[in-house]
Structure formats: C-alpha cells, structure tokens
Amino acid sequence: MPPLAATSHATTASDRPADAPASAGLVLLLTHRHDFYTIDKVAEAVQARGGEALRIDTDRFPLEAAIELGFEGGQRSARLQYQGA
C-alpha cells in the first residue's frame, strides 16, 4: 500500500454501514517508508474487516509531511499532506 500523497478524512460512527462490524472504521498504520510487505498485510486485513487503513510513514515528519487533527461541532477531522506530492 503506497503512502497517501495528500488527503483529508473526517469520520463519525454513522459513516459505517449498519451491518459493518463494530471494529470497522479508520485504522492508523504508523510505519516507515521502507516497510512494504508487513504493512501491506496489515492493511489488507483491516480492509477485509470493513475498515479503512491510513498509512503514515513517521520518518517523513516534519520535513516531507505534516498532519493536522481537528475536532469541531462534534466532527473529527484529519489532514495528512506530503510535500511535493
């Protein structure tokens, strides 16, 4: 699974389908840019269970990437941005 170039994601419990397992949702995968095989297997397992995997390569911070987290009006938000992507 390649890291995301730039994305934003806001989610609430109501975003999940009614028949989705309670564990389904956004799963943050903290790793590094040279991790390929194992993180891909974890991402596949998350997706197979109805979740969404978001990979963050921690070695890209703070020079190549930034993350912004927010909570306003009962809504959570996250924005991940990679420089030059």
Secondary structure in CASP SS format (residue, H / E / C, confidence):
PFRMAT SS
TARGET T0000
AUTHOR 0000-0000-0000
METHOD secondary structure of the structure
MODEL  1
M C 1.00
P C 1.00
P C 1.00
L C 1.00
A C 1.00
A E 1.00
T E 1.00
S E 1.00
H E 1.00
A E 1.00
T E 1.00
T C 1.00
A H 1.00
S H 1.00
D H 1.00
R C 1.00
P C 1.00
A C 1.00
D C 1.00
A C 1.00
P C 1.00
A C 1.00
S C 1.00
A C 1.00
G C 1.00
L E 1.00
V E 1.00
L E 1.00
L E 1.00
L E 1.00
T E 1.00
H C 1.00
R C 1.00
H C 1.00
D C 1.00
F C 1.00
Y H 1.00
T H 1.00
I H 1.00
D H 1.00
K H 1.00
V H 1.00
A H 1.00
E H 1.00
A H 1.00
V H 1.00
Q H 1.00
A H 1.00
R C 1.00
G C 1.00
G C 1.00
E E 1.00
A E 1.00
L E 1.00
R E 1.00
I E 1.00
D E 1.00
T H 1.00
D H 1.00
R H 1.00
F C 1.00
P C 1.00
L C 1.00
E C 1.00
A E 1.00
A E 1.00
I E 1.00
E E 1.00
L E 1.00
G E 1.00
F E 1.00
E E 1.00
G C 1.00
G C 1.00
Q E 1.00
R E 1.00
S E 1.00
A E 1.00
R E 1.00
L E 1.00
Q E 1.00
Y E 1.00
Q C 1.00
G C 1.00
A C 1.00
END
